[in-house]
């Protein structure tokens, strides 16, 4: 049984050097810590990260999409769940054709 969840985060701002969409692969067996993540920029450039806690001072688990949508990270952020196939497609092809909203 696959115990991962895929959370797609949409950021509503116009900073070109920051990702507009971030997708997290979350380990449900390890207190919702990230396994991998993808940053997607406004120009649709995708940056894969297979060690998302490498350069952080404190590792924090990822909240649920429901918690994020309830404003835990701020009103300019919303989230939804996606399936593993969508995550793997973006991860493997470095191509994002989805929405930024």
N, CA, C and O atoms as CSV, one atom per row, in Angstrom:
chain,resi,resn,atom,element,x,y,z
A,1,UNK,N,N,0.839,-1.191,0.000
A,1,UNK,CA,C,0.000,0.000,0.000
A,1,UNK,C,C,0.879,1.249,0.000
A,1,UNK,O,O,1.825,1.348,0.781
A,2,UNK,N,N,0.566,2.187,-0.867
A,2,UNK,CA,C,1.311,3.430,-0.983
A,2,UNK,C,C,0.850,4.392,0.110
A,2,UNK,O,O,-0.328,4.746,0.169
A,3,UNK,N,N,1.756,4.808,0.959
A,3,UNK,CA,C,1.424,5.713,2.053
A,3,UNK,C,C,2.006,7.094,1.822
A,3,UNK,O,O,2.647,7.681,2.694
A,4,UNK,N,N,1.766,7.591,0.627
A,4,UNK,CA,C,2.192,8.940,0.288
A,4,UNK,C,C,0.976,9.750,-0.142
A,4,UNK,O,O,-0.050,9.208,-0.552
A,5,UNK,N,N,1.129,11.055,-0.034
A,5,UNK,CA,C,0.100,11.986,-0.457
A,5,UNK,C,C,0.801,13.075,-1.255
A,5,UNK,O,O,1.947,13.422,-0.967
A,6,UNK,N,N,0.128,13.603,-2.236
A,6,UNK,CA,C,0.710,14.615,-3.117
A,6,UNK,C,C,-0.100,15.902,-2.994
A,6,UNK,O,O,-1.269,15.957,-3.376
A,7,UNK,N,N,0.547,16.941,-2.451
A,7,UNK,CA,C,-0.119,18.205,-2.176
A,7,UNK,C,C,0.428,19.265,-3.119
A,7,UNK,O,O,1.629,19.537,-3.137
A,8,UNK,N,N,-0.467,19.862,-3.902
A,8,UNK,CA,C,-0.094,20.929,-4.831
A,8,UNK,C,C,-0.493,22.258,-4.195
A,8,UNK,O,O,-1.651,22.468,-3.835
A,9,UNK,N,N,0.488,23.149,-4.065
A,9,UNK,CA,C,0.303,24.458,-3.443
A,9,UNK,C,C,0.324,25.534,-4.530
A,9,UNK,O,O,1.215,25.540,-5.379
A,10,UNK,N,N,-0.637,26.428,-4.508
A,10,UNK,CA,C,-0.703,27.558,-5.426
A,10,UNK,C,C,-0.430,28.839,-4.635
A,10,UNK,O,O,-1.115,29.122,-3.652
A,11,UNK,N,N,0.574,29.612,-5.066
A,11,UNK,CA,C,0.925,30.878,-4.431
A,11,UNK,C,C,0.417,32.014,-5.306
A,11,UNK,O,O,0.698,32.032,-6.505
A,12,UNK,N,N,-0.313,32.948,-4.746
A,12,UNK,CA,C,-0.871,34.077,-5.499
A,12,UNK,C,C,-0.012,35.315,-5.273
A,12,UNK,O,O,-0.280,36.104,-4.367
A,13,UNK,N,N,1.000,35.480,-6.082
A,13,UNK,CA,C,1.832,36.682,-6.081
A,13,UNK,C,C,2.537,36.781,-7.414
A,13,UNK,O,O,2.495,35.850,-8.219
A,14,UNK,N,N,3.187,37.912,-7.652
A,14,UNK,CA,C,3.808,38.163,-8.950
A,14,UNK,C,C,5.327,38.251,-8.871
A,14,UNK,O,O,5.924,39.024,-9.620
A,15,UNK,N,N,5.963,37.505,-8.011
A,15,UNK,CA,C,7.423,37.486,-7.911
A,15,UNK,C,C,7.961,36.464,-8.906
A,15,UNK,O,O,7.656,35.276,-8.801
A,16,UNK,N,N,8.755,36.917,-9.866
A,16,UNK,CA,C,9.227,36.015,-10.920
A,16,UNK,C,C,10.311,35.056,-10.439
A,16,UNK,O,O,10.538,34.022,-11.068
A,17,UNK,N,N,10.982,35.377,-9.341
A,17,UNK,CA,C,12.065,34.514,-8.868
A,17,UNK,C,C,11.603,33.491,-7.827
A,17,UNK,O,O,12.423,32.754,-7.280
A,18,UNK,N,N,10.316,33.442,-7.555
A,18,UNK,CA,C,9.751,32.479,-6.614
A,18,UNK,C,C,8.779,31.556,-7.344
A,18,UNK,O,O,8.146,31.977,-8.312
A,19,UNK,N,N,8.649,30.307,-6.898
A,19,UNK,CA,C,7.718,29.391,-7.567
A,19,UNK,C,C,6.264,29.831,-7.412
A,19,UNK,O,O,5.870,30.364,-6.375
A,20,UNK,N,N,5.484,29.602,-8.451
A,20,UNK,CA,C,4.043,29.872,-8.421
A,20,UNK,C,C,3.274,28.657,-7.915
A,20,UNK,O,O,2.197,28.785,-7.333
A,21,UNK,N,N,3.846,27.471,-8.148
A,21,UNK,CA,C,3.250,26.210,-7.706
A,21,UNK,C,C,4.364,25.376,-7.084
A,21,UNK,O,O,5.482,25.324,-7.597
A,22,UNK,N,N,4.038,24.728,-5.975
A,22,UNK,CA,C,4.962,23.772,-5.356
A,22,UNK,C,C,4.180,22.488,-5.121
A,22,UNK,O,O,3.051,22.515,-4.631
A,23,UNK,N,N,4.789,21.377,-5.473
A,23,UNK,CA,C,4.135,20.090,-5.250
A,23,UNK,C,C,4.993,19.273,-4.295
A,23,UNK,O,O,6.186,19.074,-4.527
A,24,UNK,N,N,4.371,18.803,-3.219
A,24,UNK,CA,C,5.059,18.014,-2.199
A,24,UNK,C,C,4.632,16.560,-2.278
A,24,UNK,O,O,3.449,16.254,-2.429
A,25,UNK,N,N,5.605,15.666,-2.174
A,25,UNK,CA,C,5.338,14.254,-1.947
A,25,UNK,C,C,5.496,14.051,-0.445
A,25,UNK,O,O,6.589,14.223,0.095
A,26,UNK,N,N,4.412,13.688,0.230
A,26,UNK,CA,C,4.368,13.634,1.689
A,26,UNK,C,C,4.311,12.188,2.155
A,26,UNK,O,O,3.514,11.393,1.657
A,27,UNK,N,N,5.163,11.861,3.112
A,27,UNK,CA,C,5.210,10.512,3.695
A,27,UNK,C,C,4.207,10.428,4.843
A,27,UNK,O,O,4.423,11.024,5.898
A,28,UNK,N,N,3.128,9.705,4.649
A,28,UNK,CA,C,2.101,9.575,5.675
A,28,UNK,C,C,2.539,8.686,6.833
A,28,UNK,O,O,1.940,8.737,7.907
A,29,UNK,N,N,3.571,7.876,6.635
A,29,UNK,CA,C,4.100,7.023,7.707
A,29,UNK,C,C,5.130,7.743,8.565
A,29,UNK,O,O,5.534,7.226,9.607
A,30,UNK,N,N,5.558,8.924,8.147
A,30,UNK,CA,C,6.606,9.652,8.863
A,30,UNK,C,C,6.134,11.062,9.202
A,30,UNK,O,O,6.789,12.047,8.862
A,31,UNK,N,N,4.985,11.145,9.878
A,31,UNK,CA,C,4.474,12.411,10.405
A,31,UNK,C,C,4.325,13.515,9.363
A,31,UNK,O,O,4.447,14.694,9.695
A,32,UNK,N,N,4.064,13.153,8.107
A,32,UNK,CA,C,3.797,14.105,7.015
A,32,UNK,C,C,5.039,14.884,6.596
A,32,UNK,O,O,4.927,16.023,6.143
A,33,UNK,N,N,6.220,14.286,6.741
A,33,UNK,CA,C,7.431,14.929,6.242
A,33,UNK,C,C,7.540,14.706,4.737
A,33,UNK,O,O,7.056,13.710,4.200
A,34,UNK,N,N,8.195,15.669,4.066
A,34,UNK,CA,C,8.365,15.597,2.612
A,34,UNK,C,C,9.378,14.532,2.231
A,34,UNK,O,O,10.373,14.317,2.924
A,35,UNK,N,N,9.108,13.881,1.128
A,35,UNK,CA,C,10.086,12.991,0.505
A,35,UNK,C,C,10.767,13.695,-0.668
A,35,UNK,O,O,11.989,13.662,-0.812
A,36,UNK,N,N,9.944,14.332,-1.499
A,36,UNK,CA,C,10.433,15.092,-2.657
A,36,UNK,C,C,9.520,16.295,-2.860
A,36,UNK,O,O,8.406,16.348,-2.337
A,37,UNK,N,N,10.020,17.260,-3.634
A,37,UNK,CA,C,9.183,18.406,-3.977
A,37,UNK,C,C,9.568,18.938,-5.348
A,37,UNK,O,O,10.689,18.743,-5.819
A,38,UNK,N,N,8.622,19.610,-5.971
A,38,UNK,CA,C,8.851,20.237,-7.272
A,38,UNK,C,C,8.444,21.701,-7.162
A,38,UNK,O,O,7.321,22.008,-6.761
A,39,UNK,N,N,9.354,22.604,-7.516
A,39,UNK,CA,C,9.042,24.027,-7.635
A,39,UNK,C,C,8.740,24.322,-9.093
A,39,UNK,O,O,9.490,23.912,-9.979
A,40,UNK,N,N,7.644,25.032,-9.349
A,40,UNK,CA,C,7.241,25.373,-10.713
A,40,UNK,C,C,7.109,26.896,-10.794
A,40,UNK,O,O,6.355,27.507,-10.038
A,41,UNK,N,N,7.847,27.487,-11.714
A,41,UNK,CA,C,7.913,28.929,-11.852
A,41,UNK,C,C,6.954,29.426,-12.931
A,41,UNK,O,O,6.421,28.636,-13.710
A,42,UNK,N,N,6.739,30.741,-12.970
A,42,UNK,CA,C,5.784,31.345,-13.907
A,42,UNK,C,C,6.108,31.017,-15.358
A,42,UNK,O,O,5.199,30.920,-16.183
A,43,UNK,N,N,7.394,30.844,-15.685
A,43,UNK,CA,C,7.773,30.485,-17.057
A,43,UNK,C,C,7.666,28.980,-17.309
A,43,UNK,O,O,8.088,28.486,-18.354
A,44,UNK,N,N,7.096,28.256,-16.336
A,44,UNK,CA,C,6.857,26.809,-16.364
A,44,UNK,C,C,8.137,25.985,-16.177
A,44,UNK,O,O,8.127,24.771,-16.380
A,45,UNK,N,N,9.211,26.627,-15.799
A,45,UNK,CA,C,10.423,25.904,-15.425
A,45,UNK,C,C,10.137,25.085,-14.176
A,45,UNK,O,O,9.537,25.585,-13.225
A,46,UNK,N,N,10.566,23.825,-14.178
A,46,UNK,CA,C,10.363,22.938,-13.037
A,46,UNK,C,C,11.706,22.579,-12.411
A,46,UNK,O,O,12.653,22.218,-13.109
A,47,UNK,N,N,11.774,22.682,-11.093
A,47,UNK,CA,C,12.988,22.339,-10.370
A,47,UNK,C,C,12.665,21.237,-9.369
A,47,UNK,O,O,11.918,21.451,-8.414
A,48,UNK,N,N,13.241,20.048,-9.599
A,48,UNK,CA,C,13.027,18.914,-8.716
A,48,UNK,C,C,13.980,18.970,-7.535
A,48,UNK,O,O,15.125,19.404,-7.663
A,49,UNK,N,N,13.489,18.522,-6.376
A,49,UNK,CA,C,14.320,18.453,-5.181
A,49,UNK,C,C,14.045,17.132,-4.480
A,49,UNK,O,O,12.963,16.926,-3.930
A,50,UNK,N,N,15.034,16.232,-4.502
A,50,UNK,CA,C,14.858,14.924,-3.861
A,50,UNK,C,C,15.426,14.888,-2.441
A,50,UNK,O,O,15.471,13.825,-1.822
A,51,UNK,N,N,15.859,16.039,-1.918
A,51,UNK,CA,C,16.333,16.153,-0.537
A,51,UNK,C,C,15.873,17.498,0.021
A,51,UNK,O,O,16.699,18.365,0.309
A,52,UNK,N,N,14.545,17.680,0.177
A,52,UNK,CA,C,14.013,19.000,0.509
A,52,UNK,C,C,14.420,19.549,1.870
A,52,UNK,O,O,14.264,20.746,2.114
A,53,UNK,N,N,14.937,18.713,2.760
A,53,UNK,CA,C,15.345,19.196,4.081
A,53,UNK,C,C,16.847,19.425,4.181
A,53,UNK,O,O,17.352,19.730,5.261
A,54,UNK,N,N,17.557,19.285,3.089
A,54,UNK,CA,C,19.018,19.377,3.097
A,54,UNK,C,C,19.538,20.689,3.681
A,54,UNK,O,O,20.446,20.665,4.511
A,55,UNK,N,N,18.992,21.820,3.274
A,55,UNK,CA,C,19.520,23.124,3.675
A,55,UNK,C,C,18.642,23.859,4.685
A,55,UNK,O,O,18.785,25.071,4.844
A,56,UNK,N,N,17.755,23.171,5.358
A,56,UNK,CA,C,16.872,23.835,6.315
A,56,UNK,C,C,17.406,23.702,7.738
A,56,UNK,O,O,18.110,22.748,8.069
A,57,UNK,N,N,17.061,24.669,8.560
A,57,UNK,CA,C,17.469,24.647,9.953
A,57,UNK,C,C,16.558,23.733,10.762
A,57,UNK,O,O,17.020,22.991,11.629
A,58,UNK,N,N,15.263,23.793,10.472
A,58,UNK,CA,C,14.294,22.985,11.193
A,58,UNK,C,C,13.365,22.304,10.197
A,58,UNK,O,O,12.719,22.977,9.393
A,59,UNK,N,N,13.291,20.992,10.241
A,59,UNK,CA,C,12.403,20.245,9.357
A,59,UNK,C,C,11.001,20.225,9.960
A,59,UNK,O,O,10.806,19.839,11.113
A,60,UNK,N,N,10.045,20.644,9.165
A,60,UNK,CA,C,8.658,20.672,9.611
A,60,UNK,C,C,7.799,19.825,8.686
A,60,UNK,O,O,8.046,19.776,7.481
A,61,UNK,N,N,6.793,19.157,9.238
A,61,UNK,CA,C,5.885,18.386,8.388
A,61,UNK,C,C,5.003,19.305,7.557
A,61,UNK,O,O,4.861,20.490,7.860
A,62,UNK,N,N,4.416,18.749,6.514
A,62,UNK,CA,C,3.522,19.483,5.621
A,62,UNK,C,C,2.084,19.312,6.117
A,62,UNK,O,O,1.629,18.195,6.364
A,63,UNK,N,N,1.391,20.419,6.256
A,63,UNK,CA,C,-0.002,20.374,6.674
A,63,UNK,C,C,-0.864,19.746,5.577
A,63,UNK,O,O,-0.428,19.606,4.435
A,64,UNK,N,N,-2.067,19.379,5.934
A,64,UNK,CA,C,-3.000,18.836,4.953
A,64,UNK,C,C,-3.495,19.955,4.040
A,64,UNK,O,O,-3.400,21.133,4.386
A,65,UNK,N,N,-4.017,19.587,2.888
A,65,UNK,CA,C,-4.585,20.574,1.972
A,65,UNK,C,C,-5.717,21.338,2.660
A,65,UNK,O,O,-5.863,22.543,2.459
A,66,UNK,N,N,-6.497,20.660,3.451
A,66,UNK,CA,C,-7.597,21.311,4.175
A,66,UNK,C,C,-7.074,22.370,5.146
A,66,UNK,O,O,-7.620,23.471,5.217
A,67,UNK,N,N,-6.029,22.045,5.886
A,67,UNK,CA,C,-5.448,23.016,6.820
A,67,UNK,C,C,-4.892,24.230,6.073
A,67,UNK,O,O,-5.072,25.371,6.498
A,68,UNK,N,N,-4.218,23.966,4.960
A,68,UNK,CA,C,-3.661,25.063,4.158
A,68,UNK,C,C,-4.781,25.952,3.627
A,68,UNK,O,O,-4.678,27.178,3.666
A,69,UNK,N,N,-5.845,25.336,3.133
A,69,UNK,CA,C,-6.977,26.105,2.595
A,69,UNK,C,C,-7.741,26.863,3.681
A,69,UNK,O,O,-8.481,27.799,3.379
A,70,UNK,N,N,-7.566,26.468,4.926
A,70,UNK,CA,C,-8.184,27.186,6.048
A,70,UNK,C,C,-7.324,28.355,6.522
A,70,UNK,O,O,-7.636,28.982,7.534
A,71,UNK,N,N,-6.244,28.650,5.796
A,71,UNK,CA,C,-5.461,29.842,6.068
A,71,UNK,C,C,-4.260,29.672,6.969
A,71,UNK,O,O,-3.685,30.667,7.409
A,72,UNK,N,N,-3.855,28.438,7.262
A,72,UNK,CA,C,-2.734,28.224,8.166
A,72,UNK,C,C,-1.436,28.852,7.643
A,72,UNK,O,O,-0.585,29.247,8.440
A,73,UNK,N,N,-1.271,28.951,6.315
A,73,UNK,CA,C,-0.088,29.565,5.704
A,73,UNK,C,C,-0.387,30.953,5.151
A,73,UNK,O,O,0.502,31.586,4.581
A,74,UNK,N,N,-1.604,31.437,5.302
A,74,UNK,CA,C,-1.986,32.743,4.786
A,74,UNK,C,C,-3.061,32.615,3.725
A,74,UNK,O,O,-3.280,31.545,3.157
A,75,UNK,N,N,-3.718,33.721,3.476
A,75,UNK,CA,C,-4.839,33.733,2.535
A,75,UNK,C,C,-4.413,33.676,1.073
A,75,UNK,O,O,-5.234,33.358,0.212
A,76,UNK,N,N,-3.155,33.974,0.770
A,76,UNK,CA,C,-2.689,33.980,-0.623
A,76,UNK,C,C,-2.261,32.595,-1.108
A,76,UNK,O,O,-1.752,32.452,-2.220
A,77,UNK,N,N,-2.468,31.586,-0.279
A,77,UNK,CA,C,-2.042,30.224,-0.613
A,77,UNK,C,C,-3.244,29.296,-0.555
A,77,UNK,O,O,-4.039,29.337,0.384
A,78,UNK,N,N,-3.360,28.453,-1.584
A,78,UNK,CA,C,-4.389,27.405,-1.545
A,78,UNK,C,C,-3.761,26.095,-1.994
A,78,UNK,O,O,-2.689,26.087,-2.599
A,79,UNK,N,N,-4.429,24.995,-1.697
A,79,UNK,CA,C,-3.844,23.683,-1.963
A,79,UNK,C,C,-4.906,22.713,-2.449
A,79,UNK,O,O,-6.100,22.887,-2.204
A,80,UNK,N,N,-4.436,21.686,-3.148
A,80,UNK,CA,C,-5.291,20.573,-3.529
A,80,UNK,C,C,-4.431,19.310,-3.565
A,80,UNK,O,O,-3.202,19.380,-3.609
A,81,UNK,N,N,-5.083,18.185,-3.544
A,81,UNK,CA,C,-4.381,16.909,-3.676
A,81,UNK,C,C,-4.348,16.518,-5.140
A,81,UNK,O,O,-5.293,16.771,-5.889
A,82,UNK,N,N,-3.249,15.899,-5.537
A,82,UNK,CA,C,-3.140,15.337,-6.880
A,82,UNK,C,C,-2.751,13.873,-6.732
A,82,UNK,O,O,-2.420,13.426,-5.634
A,83,UNK,N,N,-2.787,13.134,-7.817
A,83,UNK,CA,C,-2.413,11.728,-7.732
A,83,UNK,C,C,-0.922,11.538,-8.034
A,83,UNK,O,O,-0.250,12.424,-8.561
A,84,UNK,N,N,-0.449,10.376,-7.688
A,84,UNK,CA,C,0.967,10.040,-7.869
A,84,UNK,C,C,1.380,10.147,-9.333
A,84,UNK,O,O,2.490,10.587,-9.634
A,85,UNK,N,N,0.499,9.750,-10.239
A,85,UNK,CA,C,0.821,9.774,-11.662
A,85,UNK,C,C,1.122,11.196,-12.148
A,85,UNK,O,O,2.058,11.403,-12.921
A,86,UNK,N,N,0.339,12.163,-11.700
A,86,UNK,CA,C,0.598,13.554,-12.093
A,86,UNK,C,C,1.946,14.026,-11.555
A,86,UNK,O,O,2.725,14.653,-12.273
A,87,UNK,N,N,2.213,13.718,-10.284
A,87,UNK,CA,C,3.500,14.100,-9.695
A,87,UNK,C,C,4.654,13.487,-10.486
A,87,UNK,O,O,5.593,14.188,-10.864
A,88,UNK,N,N,4.585,12.187,-10.735
A,88,UNK,CA,C,5.674,11.486,-11.428
A,88,UNK,C,C,5.866,12.010,-12.856
A,88,UNK,O,O,6.997,12.105,-13.333
A,89,UNK,N,N,4.768,12.349,-13.536
A,89,UNK,CA,C,4.858,12.896,-14.889
A,89,UNK,C,C,5.644,14.207,-14.886
A,89,UNK,O,O,6.539,14.400,-15.710
A,90,UNK,N,N,5.311,15.100,-13.965
A,90,UNK,CA,C,6.027,16.383,-13.874
A,90,UNK,C,C,7.471,16.151,-13.449
A,90,UNK,O,O,8.388,16.761,-13.999
A,91,UNK,N,N,7.676,15.273,-12.473
A,91,UNK,CA,C,9.025,14.964,-11.973
A,91,UNK,C,C,9.918,14.425,-13.097
A,91,UNK,O,O,11.061,14.855,-13.250
A,92,UNK,N,N,9.393,13.491,-13.870
A,92,UNK,CA,C,10.197,12.826,-14.897
A,92,UNK,C,C,10.412,13.662,-16.156
A,92,UNK,O,O,11.451,13.551,-16.806
A,93,UNK,N,N,9.434,14.499,-16.502
A,93,UNK,CA,C,9.545,15.263,-17.742
A,93,UNK,C,C,10.003,16.706,-17.531
A,93,UNK,O,O,10.384,17.384,-18.485
A,94,UNK,N,N,9.968,17.171,-16.297
A,94,UNK,CA,C,10.282,18.578,-15.988
A,94,UNK,C,C,9.375,19.516,-16.776
A,94,UNK,O,O,9.783,20.608,-17.171
A,95,UNK,N,N,8.131,19.072,-16.999
A,95,UNK,CA,C,7.174,19.833,-17.783
A,95,UNK,C,C,5.884,20.010,-16.987
A,95,UNK,O,O,5.337,19.043,-16.456
A,96,UNK,N,N,5.403,21.249,-16.907
A,96,UNK,CA,C,4.148,21.544,-16.223
A,96,UNK,C,C,3.235,22.294,-17.174
A,96,UNK,O,O,3.574,23.377,-17.651
A,97,UNK,N,N,2.081,21.718,-17.446
A,97,UNK,CA,C,1.122,22.360,-18.335
A,97,UNK,C,C,-0.158,22.708,-17.594
A,97,UNK,O,O,-1.147,23.102,-18.213
A,98,UNK,N,N,-0.147,22.566,-16.276
A,98,UNK,CA,C,-1.338,22.815,-15.480
A,98,UNK,C,C,-1.583,24.281,-15.190
A,98,UNK,O,O,-0.900,25.167,-15.705
A,99,UNK,N,N,-2.560,24.505,-14.365
A,99,UNK,CA,C,-2.994,25.845,-13.989
A,99,UNK,C,C,-2.071,26.434,-12.909
A,99,UNK,O,O,-1.399,25.703,-12.182
A,100,UNK,N,N,-2.058,27.749,-12.824
A,100,UNK,CA,C,-1.372,28.444,-11.741
A,100,UNK,C,C,-2.362,28.958,-10.709
A,100,UNK,O,O,-1.992,29.741,-9.833
A,101,UNK,N,N,-3.604,28.531,-10.799
A,101,UNK,CA,C,-4.654,28.956,-9.856
A,101,UNK,C,C,-5.383,27.781,-9.298
A,101,UNK,O,O,-6.297,27.948,-8.491
